[in-house]
């Protein structure tokens, strides 16, 4: 039963019972265990809730309707009035005293869900509406059984606790946002990453936990995802400062849709790629140093295809082959030399200067083919000497050593 409907029923019952009980107070008289209600019980027996009147001390039940009797396992109202002490209905020994203190101050009240129980019988989850009659020193009101609703709520609470345990077991930060962008479900890894307690994070949105510039990015990306028709997903990188320092992360988000395909929110997983980013930066620095070393080396270094076409070479190799060396400014020269970190110039040179190294061998390609065959057998690379006709017409002897690109010389 929806809570809004339950609230409406409670209000309606309060009005109906209040009117009927109000008629009874029009002719007050002292209350006692033998007092009978002025209003005929039939007016209350058709109500789906239990109606009662008891003494203020809770020792005697003065009136009960049939619904109340059946709720607690009595065959009829008379048997309940004779055999039931109102005080003993409360499952908690202190519950009635606490409610009575509040009732004495307020005069009339509706309780939260409390548990009532006839001794020896199952507990019932109930909501009570109570009103005190100071003149007659009685308490009157009604009892609504919400046990089934309470069980459903408890089932939902159990399901939520289980889901929370599942997501908490995941090592990667995970979160769910509703359509208003509020974080309504997340795991410990997510709150720990942000340095917030679950209580401080629950119900917050990006504006509450992120700098304005990042919050704007998150809102924009979320909206683009939610505006998509049907299920949708997205992936993007971001970086932000946490209590653990600057973290580079990868967001994977997807919409959560209902049976009609309407988005009800989005779920996200965050992967910390800080280590990967640091490794990439370190690799770029190492590559830049190696390129600088190769570029400035006195020995010739080059890369070739198996057919012998030079794809990269350093200035020293260009000089050995009698080619012009490009200026350090990066201007195009008549060479295949690759300047450090100048990929655009490299592509241009490769396109304009297709040079085949073994075609420059004075004695032909036999030495080249023998070197490739040796590499194909898995034998370790071995230098070989060859006579080369340079681009400027001179003939020189060079000692060449070839390695496959996926191996490193020892």
Long-range contacts (C-beta under 8 A, 24 or more apart in sequence): 1-148, 1-149, 6-146, 6-149, 9-144, 10-110, 10-127, 10-129, 10-144, 13-47, 13-49, 13-129, 13-142, 13-144, 14-110, 14-129, 14-142, 16-47, 17-44, 17-47, 17-49, 17-51, 17-129, 17-141, 17-142, 18-131, 20-44, 20-51, 21-51, 21-53, 21-131, 21-140, 21-141, 24-140, 25-133, 25-135, 25-136, 28-133, 28-135, 28-136, 29-136, 30-136, 31-55, 31-62, 31-136, 31-137, 31-138, 32-60, 32-62, 33-60, 33-62, 35-62, 36-63, 37-62, 37-63, 41-65, 41-66, 41-77, 47-142, 49-142, 49-143, 49-144, 49-145, 50-142, 50-143, 50-144, 50-145, 51-140, 51-141, 51-142, 51-143, 52-86, 52-140, 52-141, 52-142, 52-143, 53-138, 53-139, 53-140, 54-86, 54-138, 54-139, 54-140, 55-86, 55-137, 55-138, 55-139, 56-100, 56-132, 56-137, 56-138, 56-139, 57-87, 58-85, 58-86, 58-87, 58-96, 58-100, 58-139, 59-85, 59-86, 59-87, 60-85, 60-86, 61-85, 61-86, 62-138, 63-140, 68-143, 71-124, 71-143, 71-145, 72-116, 72-118, 72-121, 72-124, 73-118, 73-121, 74-118, 84-118, 88-118, 88-119, 89-116, 89-117, 89-118, 90-114, 90-115, 90-116, 90-117, 91-115, 91-116, 91-117, 91-123, 99-128, 99-130, 100-139, 103-130, 103-132, 103-139, 104-132, 107-131, 107-132, 108-132, 113-146, 113-150, 116-143, 125-149, 125-150, 125-151, 172-269, 172-270, 172-271, 172-272, 173-269, 173-270, 174-267, 174-268, 174-269, 174-270, 175-267, 175-268, 175-270, 176-256, 176-265, 176-266, 176-267, 176-268, 177-205, 177-222, 177-265, 177-266, 177-267, 177-268, 178-264, 178-265, 179-226, 179-263, 179-264, 179-265, 180-205, 181-205, 181-206, 181-219, 181-222, 184-265, 190-270, 193-242, 193-244, 193-247, 193-270, 193-272, 194-242, 194-243, 195-242, 195-243, 195-244, 210-240, 211-240, 214-238, 214-240, 221-251, 221-253, 222-253, 222-266, 225-253, 225-254, 225-255, 225-266, 226-255, 226-263, 226-266, 228-255, 228-263, 229-261, 230-255, 230-257, 230-261, 231-255, 231-257, 231-261, 237-273, 246-274, 247-272, 247-274, 248-272, 248-273, 248-274, 248-276, 248-277, 249-273, 249-274, 288-340, 288-341, 291-340, 291-341, 292-340, 295-338, 295-339, 295-340, 300-398, 302-357, 303-405, 304-357, 306-372, 307-356, 308-356, 308-357, 308-358, 308-359, 308-365, 308-368, 309-354, 309-355, 309-356, 309-357, 310-336, 310-355, 310-356, 310-357, 311-336, 311-350, 312-336, 312-338, 312-346, 312-350, 313-337, 313-338, 314-338, 320-388, 320-390, 320-396, 320-398, 321-355, 321-360, 321-388, 321-390, 321-391, 322-390, 322-391, 322-392, 322-393, 322-394, 323-355, 323-391, 360-388, 360-389, 360-390, 360-391, 361-386, 361-387, 361-388, 361-389, 362-386, 362-387, 362-388, 362-389, 362-395, 363-387, 371-400, 371-402, 372-402, 375-402, 375-403, 375-404, 381-409
